[in-house]
């Protein structure tokens, strides 16, 4: 059964469907204003929270603490550089079997998962070596 959604939630879902990458709540707010679909920032956050609890939206927190939202269609995995912020998507997922096992043993419905490794990209490693 499909959840009953507010107009604000539907507008956010429509926006996220047209994006190829995650977007912050503040940028969602600005983007909707530019499309004459203005809503308050608090409404954006409330709508994102409701969509997250429904399993429609996933949130990824960057190394700088910024939260990015996207549709919860697929699992996201990244290598993220702590120095320059470069985020490299990785396609391999070593935890799908674990996810299914956890769902079964704990009777827990998993909507999505994220896997993120933090460190230094090759460019930042080279820059660090030059400065030492």
C-alpha positions as MATLAB code, in Angstrom:
seq = 'XXXXXXXXXXXXXXXXXXXXXXXXXXXXXXXXXXXXXXXXXXXXXXXXXXXXXXXXXXXXXXXXXXXXXXXXXXXXXXXXXXXXXXXXXXXXXXXXXXXXXXXXXXXXXXXXXXXXXXXXXXXXXXXXXXXX';
ca = [
       0.000    0.000    0.000;
       1.326    3.409   -0.983;
       1.691    5.966    1.780;
      -0.383    9.135    1.624;
       2.051   11.972    1.057;
       1.811   15.712    1.418;
       2.252   18.018   -1.555;
       5.630   19.050   -0.096;
       6.796   15.421    0.022;
       5.666   14.867   -3.573;
       7.542   17.991   -4.740;
      10.725   16.814   -3.034;
      10.407   13.308   -4.519;
       9.908   14.799   -7.996;
      13.014   16.945   -7.552;
      15.127   14.015   -6.297;
      13.968   11.814   -9.219;
      15.503   14.328  -11.641;
      18.887   14.505   -9.900;
      21.794   12.134  -10.452;
      23.455   12.895   -7.115;
      22.623   13.718   -3.512;
      21.521   17.210   -2.529;
      21.403   19.038    0.800;
      18.145   20.144    2.417;
      19.193   23.783    1.962;
      19.791   23.203   -1.761;
      16.390   21.473   -2.057;
      14.854   24.571   -0.453;
      16.664   26.896   -2.903;
      15.864   24.707   -5.925;
      12.148   24.548   -5.095;
      12.048   28.332   -4.628;
      13.635   28.789   -8.067;
      10.831   26.632   -9.518;
       8.121   28.720   -7.821;
       7.316   25.794   -5.509;
       8.400   27.604   -2.396;
       8.112   25.959    1.016;
       9.729   26.732    4.335;
      13.060   25.170    5.229;
      11.474   23.501    8.273;
       8.895   21.901    5.940;
      11.722   20.612    3.741;
      13.353   18.957    6.769;
      10.028   17.518    8.027;
       9.202   16.154    4.583;
      12.655   14.596    4.186;
      12.353   12.950    7.609;
       8.937   11.492    6.740;
      10.227   10.214    3.380;
      13.265    8.720    5.112;
      11.061    6.844    7.589;
       9.005    5.564    4.655;
      12.167    4.222    3.016;
      11.853    6.489   -0.021;
      14.805    8.786    0.712;
      18.251    8.029    2.020;
      20.659   10.364    3.743;
      24.438   10.340    3.448;
      26.579   12.412    5.809;
      29.795   13.788    4.322;
      33.079   14.138    6.203;
      32.298   17.844    6.809;
      28.991   16.925    8.486;
      26.767   18.013    5.583;
      23.829   15.678    4.924;
      22.944   14.798    1.336;
      19.596   13.308    0.375;
      18.739   11.095   -2.588;
      16.164    8.520   -3.584;
      16.670    5.212   -1.801;
      16.887    3.197   -5.011;
      20.265    1.630   -4.631;
      22.939    1.212   -2.042;
      25.638    3.864   -2.107;
      29.292    3.189   -1.382;
      32.133    5.721   -1.458;
      35.789    6.424   -0.842;
      35.922    9.930    0.652;
      39.046   12.061    0.999;
      39.188   13.813    4.362;
      41.453   16.556    3.012;
      39.880   17.720   -0.276;
      36.424   16.155    0.065;
      36.665   14.109   -3.147;
      34.072   11.341   -3.015;
      34.614    8.366   -5.325;
      31.644    6.015   -5.803;
      32.493    2.313   -5.628;
      30.305   -0.355   -7.180;
      31.355   -3.426   -5.214;
      29.264   -4.250   -2.159;
      30.729   -6.746    0.292;
      27.781   -6.548    2.711;
      24.674   -7.626    0.747;
      24.803  -11.122    2.226;
      25.189   -9.648    5.715;
      22.188   -7.382    5.079;
      19.967  -10.350    4.193;
      21.231  -12.311    7.194;
      20.490   -9.400    9.561;
      16.996   -8.979    8.120;
      16.287  -12.634    8.743;
      17.840  -13.081   12.192;
      16.593   -9.782   13.654;
      13.263   -9.487   11.803;
      14.447   -6.037   10.696;
      13.364   -4.445    7.387;
      16.418   -2.825    5.769;
      15.545   -0.030    3.321;
      19.133    0.652    2.263;
      22.660    0.715    3.593;
      25.730    2.835    3.040;
      29.374    1.943    3.195;
      31.980    4.671    3.303;
      35.733    4.601    3.686;
      37.536    7.777    4.795;
      41.166    8.569    4.061;
      43.316   10.496    1.582;
      42.985   10.426   -2.196;
      46.091    9.916   -4.343;
      46.462   13.659   -5.102;
      46.307   14.612   -1.411;
      48.759   11.819   -0.522;
      51.231   13.143   -3.105;
      50.713   16.734   -1.904;
      51.310   15.600    1.691;
      54.552   13.805    0.717;
      55.864   16.913   -1.080;
      55.185   19.089    1.986;
      56.996   16.768    4.397;
];
